[in-house]
Amino acid sequence: MQKYLLGRLISSVPTLFGISVVIFIAMRILPGDPVAMIASEGQGTYVLHQEELARARATLGLDQPYYLQYAHWIGDVIRGDLGRSFWRGEPIRDLILRRGPVTVQIALMAVLLSWLIGIPVGMSSAVWRRSFMDYLARVVMTIFLAVPSFWIGLVIVLVGVLVLTWRPPLTTIYFWDNPWGNLQITLGPAIAMGLGLAAVMARITRSSVLEVLEEDYVRTARAKGLRDRVIAWRHVLRNAFLPVITISGLALGGLLGGSVAVERAFGVPGLGTALVQALTERDWTLIQNLVLLYGVIFTAINLVVDVSYGLFDPRIRYR
């Protein structure tokens, strides 16, 4: 196991290096000068001369060759220094520590909700295949697969505000400080993203369970007189769970980086909202570090998912 983990950690280095190079080049070739935008903010026109802009670029290190800028950035990241936001001057590490917990909590709640809904629905749909409940579940799954999560979020916001007079706070509230206030800002986005993911989980669970139900050991269990429900929950679910784990890991990484639209719909001050603001303001340093952070998280989640396979299927060995 140690050898396998070491190999995976080493193999992740080229992946993260590729991500860092791509995002660094993308930030440099996209149109727009962040220094000029900062200088003209609130004025409507440039207020600095070209010489002053050149001095500002030199102060930020933007007058250096690209390979030196990249080397300085990666060197700082390795030392744990993520730099400061171009726009606000705030340390990026502080911004991530302040906004990250809310985004992570929403993603975990969405995955948990998808398990609570998707796995029982998928199991029941497979066990009672071609029943009315199976057809109904497949129709509902298709609807939630087709509807984007941000649209569900907008519906939740409109119903909550107009019908239920819901007024959630718009500031960052941590669960350990104020559980009810925290749930008011995180529950809506979690439901919006979790419902679509639950449809995916239900479909994956249904297909996987149907495949396992055809195995010989399931026929043997039936021949012994066990009921379908007992066979499904005791003998089938564990073997059908590997695809669910895989999708959960990929979904969790996707939710952390793809919660932008839903966070904007609910006004949640998470990392997704910070990334949108950074893209609007051409805040290079913040965009670079957030995208690299998402890459690190996604790589780590994939490693955890691969290692967890052995817990559910003893036949899997790591070398």
C-alpha positions as CSV (number, residue, x, y, z in Angstrom):
1,M,0.0,0.0,0.0
2,Q,2.8,2.4,0.9
3,K,4.5,1.8,-2.4
4,Y,1.2,2.3,-4.3
5,L,0.6,5.6,-2.4
6,L,4.1,6.8,-3.1
7,G,3.8,6.0,-6.8
8,R,0.4,7.9,-7.0
9,L,1.8,10.9,-5.2
10,I,4.8,11.0,-7.6
11,S,2.6,10.6,-10.6
12,S,0.4,13.5,-9.6
13,V,3.3,15.9,-9.8
14,P,3.3,16.1,-13.7
15,T,-0.5,16.5,-13.6
16,L,-0.3,19.5,-11.2
17,F,2.7,20.9,-13.2
18,G,0.6,20.7,-16.4
19,I,-2.4,22.5,-14.7
20,S,-0.1,25.3,-13.4
21,V,1.5,25.8,-16.8
22,V,-1.9,25.9,-18.6
23,I,-3.5,28.4,-16.2
24,F,-0.3,30.6,-16.1
25,I,-0.2,30.8,-19.9
26,A,-3.9,31.4,-20.2
27,M,-3.8,34.3,-17.8
28,R,-1.0,35.9,-19.9
29,I,-2.5,35.5,-23.3
30,L,-6.0,36.6,-22.4
31,P,-6.8,40.2,-23.4
32,G,-6.9,42.9,-20.7
33,D,-4.3,44.5,-18.4
34,P,-5.0,44.1,-14.7
35,V,-2.6,46.9,-13.8
36,A,-4.4,49.3,-16.1
37,M,-7.8,48.2,-14.7
38,I,-6.6,48.8,-11.1
39,A,-5.3,52.2,-12.0
40,S,-8.5,53.2,-13.8
41,E,-10.9,51.8,-11.1
42,G,-13.3,54.5,-10.0
43,Q,-12.0,57.0,-12.5
44,G,-13.5,55.9,-15.7
45,T,-10.2,56.7,-17.5
46,Y,-6.5,56.1,-17.0
47,V,-5.1,58.3,-14.2
48,L,-1.5,57.0,-14.4
49,H,1.1,57.7,-17.1
50,Q,2.8,55.0,-19.0
51,E,5.9,55.4,-16.9
52,E,3.8,55.0,-13.7
53,L,2.1,51.9,-15.1
54,A,5.5,50.5,-16.0
55,R,6.7,51.1,-12.4
56,A,3.5,49.4,-11.1
57,R,4.2,46.4,-13.3
58,A,7.8,46.3,-12.1
59,T,6.6,46.4,-8.5
60,L,4.3,43.4,-9.2
61,G,7.0,41.6,-11.1
62,L,5.1,41.7,-14.4
63,D,8.0,43.2,-16.3
64,Q,10.0,40.0,-16.0
65,P,10.1,37.2,-18.6
66,Y,7.3,34.7,-18.3
67,Y,9.6,31.9,-17.2
68,L,10.8,34.0,-14.3
69,Q,7.3,35.0,-13.3
70,Y,6.3,31.3,-13.4
71,A,9.3,30.2,-11.4
72,H,8.7,32.9,-8.7
73,W,5.0,31.9,-8.5
74,I,5.6,28.2,-8.2
75,G,8.4,28.8,-5.7
76,D,6.2,30.9,-3.5
77,V,3.4,28.3,-3.7
78,I,5.8,25.5,-2.7
79,R,6.8,27.6,0.3
80,G,3.2,28.1,1.2
81,D,3.0,31.8,0.1
82,L,0.1,32.3,-2.3
83,G,0.7,36.0,-2.6
84,R,-1.9,38.8,-2.5
85,S,-4.9,39.6,-4.6
86,F,-4.0,42.2,-7.3
87,W,-7.3,43.9,-6.7
88,R,-7.8,44.1,-3.0
89,G,-4.3,43.4,-1.7
90,E,-5.7,40.7,0.6
91,P,-3.5,37.7,1.3
92,I,-5.0,34.9,-0.9
93,R,-4.4,32.3,1.8
94,D,-6.6,34.3,4.2
95,L,-9.3,34.5,1.5
96,I,-9.2,30.7,1.0
97,L,-9.3,30.0,4.7
98,R,-12.3,32.4,5.1
99,R,-14.4,31.3,2.2
100,G,-13.2,27.7,1.6
101,P,-15.1,26.1,4.5
102,V,-18.5,27.2,3.2
103,T,-17.8,25.9,-0.3
104,V,-16.5,22.6,1.1
105,Q,-19.5,22.2,3.4
106,I,-21.9,22.8,0.5
107,A,-20.2,20.2,-1.7
108,L,-20.2,17.6,1.1
109,M,-23.8,18.3,1.9
110,A,-24.7,17.9,-1.8
111,V,-22.9,14.6,-2.1
112,L,-24.5,13.3,1.2
113,L,-28.0,14.3,0.0
114,S,-27.4,12.6,-3.3
115,W,-26.5,9.4,-1.5
116,L,-29.5,9.6,0.8
117,I,-31.8,10.0,-2.2
118,G,-30.0,8.4,-5.1
119,I,-28.9,5.1,-3.6
120,P,-32.3,3.9,-2.2
121,V,-34.1,5.1,-5.3
122,G,-31.6,3.3,-7.6
123,M,-31.7,0.1,-5.5
124,S,-35.5,0.0,-5.4
125,S,-35.7,0.7,-9.1
126,A,-33.4,-2.2,-9.9
127,V,-34.9,-4.7,-7.4
128,W,-38.5,-4.0,-8.6
129,R,-37.5,-3.6,-12.3
130,R,-40.3,-2.8,-14.8
131,S,-42.7,-2.0,-12.0
132,F,-44.6,1.3,-11.8
133,M,-42.1,2.6,-9.2
134,D,-39.2,1.8,-11.6
135,Y,-40.8,3.7,-14.5
136,L,-41.7,6.7,-12.2
137,A,-38.2,6.8,-10.8
138,R,-36.6,6.7,-14.2
139,V,-38.8,9.6,-15.4
140,V,-38.0,11.7,-12.3
141,M,-34.3,10.9,-12.8
142,T,-34.4,12.0,-16.4
143,I,-36.0,15.3,-15.4
144,F,-33.4,16.1,-12.8
145,L,-30.6,15.1,-15.1
146,A,-31.9,17.5,-17.8
147,V,-32.5,20.5,-15.5
148,P,-29.3,22.5,-14.6
149,S,-28.5,22.9,-10.9
150,F,-28.4,26.7,-11.1
151,W,-32.0,26.7,-12.4
152,I,-33.1,24.6,-9.5
153,G,-31.3,27.1,-7.3
154,L,-33.2,30.0,-8.8
155,V,-36.5,28.3,-8.2
156,I,-35.6,27.6,-4.6
157,V,-34.6,31.2,-4.1
158,L,-37.8,32.5,-5.7
159,V,-40.1,30.2,-3.8
160,G,-38.2,30.8,-0.6
161,V,-38.2,34.6,-0.9
162,L,-41.7,35.2,-2.5
163,V,-43.7,32.4,-0.8
164,L,-41.9,31.6,2.4
165,T,-40.5,35.2,3.0
166,W,-37.1,33.6,3.5
167,R,-34.3,36.1,4.1
168,P,-31.0,34.3,4.4
169,P,-27.9,36.2,5.6
170,L,-25.4,37.2,2.9
171,T,-22.3,37.0,5.0
172,T,-20.0,34.1,5.8
173,I,-21.3,32.2,8.9
174,Y,-19.5,29.1,10.0
175,F,-21.4,26.1,11.4
176,W,-19.4,26.0,14.6
177,D,-20.3,29.7,15.3
178,N,-24.0,29.7,14.4
179,P,-25.4,26.4,13.1
180,W,-28.8,27.7,12.2
181,G,-27.4,30.8,10.4
182,N,-24.9,28.6,8.6
183,L,-27.6,26.2,7.4
184,Q,-29.7,29.1,6.1
185,I,-26.9,30.0,3.6
186,T,-25.7,26.4,2.8
187,L,-28.9,24.3,2.7
188,G,-30.3,25.9,-0.4
189,P,-27.2,25.5,-2.6
190,A,-26.7,21.9,-1.3
191,I,-30.2,21.0,-2.3
192,A,-29.9,22.6,-5.7
193,M,-26.7,20.7,-6.5
194,G,-27.6,17.5,-4.6
195,L,-30.9,16.9,-6.5
196,G,-29.2,16.7,-9.9
197,L,-26.4,14.6,-8.4
198,A,-29.0,12.3,-6.8
199,A,-30.4,11.5,-10.2
200,V,-26.9,10.6,-11.4
201,M,-26.4,8.4,-8.3
202,A,-29.8,6.7,-8.8
203,R,-29.0,5.8,-12.4
204,I,-25.5,4.5,-11.6
205,T,-26.8,2.5,-8.7
206,R,-29.6,1.0,-10.7
207,S,-27.3,-0.1,-13.6
208,S,-24.7,-1.5,-11.2
209,V,-27.3,-3.4,-9.1
210,L,-28.9,-4.8,-12.2
211,E,-25.5,-6.1,-13.3
212,V,-24.7,-7.7,-9.9
213,L,-28.2,-9.3,-9.6
214,E,-27.2,-11.5,-12.6
215,E,-24.2,-13.0,-10.7
216,D,-24.1,-16.6,-9.7
217,Y,-23.9,-15.9,-5.9
218,V,-27.1,-13.9,-6.1
219,R,-28.9,-16.9,-7.8
220,T,-27.6,-19.1,-5.0
221,A,-29.0,-16.7,-2.4
222,R,-32.3,-16.8,-4.1
223,A,-32.2,-20.6,-4.3
224,K,-31.8,-20.6,-0.5
225,G,-35.0,-18.7,-0.2
226,L,-33.8,-15.2,0.8
227,R,-36.1,-12.4,0.0
228,D,-35.1,-9.9,-2.8
229,R,-34.8,-7.0,-0.3
230,V,-32.4,-8.9,1.9
231,I,-30.3,-10.0,-1.0
232,A,-30.2,-6.5,-2.4
233,W,-29.1,-4.8,0.8
234,R,-26.9,-7.5,2.3
235,H,-25.2,-9.1,-0.7
236,V,-25.6,-6.8,-3.7
237,L,-25.1,-3.2,-2.5
238,R,-21.5,-3.6,-1.3
239,N,-20.4,-5.1,-4.7
240,A,-22.4,-2.5,-6.6
241,F,-21.0,0.4,-4.6
242,L,-17.7,0.9,-6.5
243,P,-19.2,2.9,-9.4
244,V,-21.0,5.0,-6.8
245,I,-17.8,5.8,-5.0
246,T,-16.1,6.7,-8.3
247,I,-18.9,9.1,-9.3
248,S,-19.0,10.6,-5.8
249,G,-15.3,11.4,-5.9
250,L,-15.5,13.0,-9.3
251,A,-18.7,14.8,-8.3
252,L,-17.2,16.2,-5.1
253,G,-14.3,17.6,-7.1
254,G,-16.6,19.0,-9.7
255,L,-18.9,20.6,-7.0
256,L,-15.9,22.3,-5.4
257,G,-14.9,23.9,-8.6
258,G,-18.2,24.1,-10.4
259,S,-20.4,25.6,-7.7
260,V,-19.9,29.1,-9.3
261,A,-23.4,29.5,-10.7
262,V,-25.2,28.1,-7.7
263,E,-23.2,30.2,-5.3
264,R,-24.0,33.3,-7.4
265,A,-27.7,32.4,-7.4
266,F,-27.8,32.2,-3.6
267,G,-25.4,35.0,-3.0
268,V,-23.1,32.6,-1.0
269,P,-19.7,34.2,-0.3
270,G,-17.8,31.0,-1.2
271,L,-14.8,30.2,-3.4
272,G,-17.0,30.0,-6.5
273,T,-18.1,33.6,-6.0
274,A,-14.5,34.7,-5.4
275,L,-13.4,33.0,-8.6
276,V,-16.1,34.8,-10.6
277,Q,-15.1,38.2,-9.1
278,A,-11.5,37.4,-9.9
279,L,-12.3,36.6,-13.5
280,T,-14.3,39.8,-13.9
281,E,-11.4,41.8,-12.4
282,R,-8.6,39.9,-14.2
283,D,-7.1,39.2,-10.8
284,W,-4.3,37.0,-12.1
285,T,-2.8,35.9,-8.8
286,L,-6.1,34.9,-7.3
287,I,-7.3,33.0,-10.4
288,Q,-4.0,31.1,-10.7
289,N,-3.9,30.0,-7.1
290,L,-7.6,29.0,-7.0
291,V,-7.4,26.9,-10.1
292,L,-4.2,25.2,-8.9
293,L,-6.0,24.6,-5.5
294,Y,-8.9,23.0,-7.3
295,G,-6.4,20.8,-9.2
296,V,-4.7,19.7,-6.0
297,I,-8.1,18.9,-4.4
298,F,-9.3,17.0,-7.4
299,T,-6.1,14.9,-7.5
300,A,-6.3,14.2,-3.8
301,I,-9.9,13.1,-4.0
302,N,-9.1,10.7,-6.9
303,L,-6.4,9.2,-4.8
304,V,-8.7,8.7,-1.8
305,V,-11.4,7.2,-4.1
306,D,-8.8,4.7,-5.5
307,V,-7.6,3.7,-2.1
308,S,-11.2,3.3,-0.8
309,Y,-11.9,0.6,-3.4
310,G,-10.1,-1.9,-1.3
311,L,-12.4,-1.3,1.6
312,F,-15.5,-2.3,-0.4
313,D,-14.0,-5.0,-2.5
314,P,-11.4,-7.3,-0.8
315,R,-10.4,-8.8,-4.1
316,I,-8.6,-5.5,-5.0
317,R,-4.9,-5.4,-4.1
318,Y,-2.5,-2.5,-4.4
319,R,1.0,-3.0,-5.7
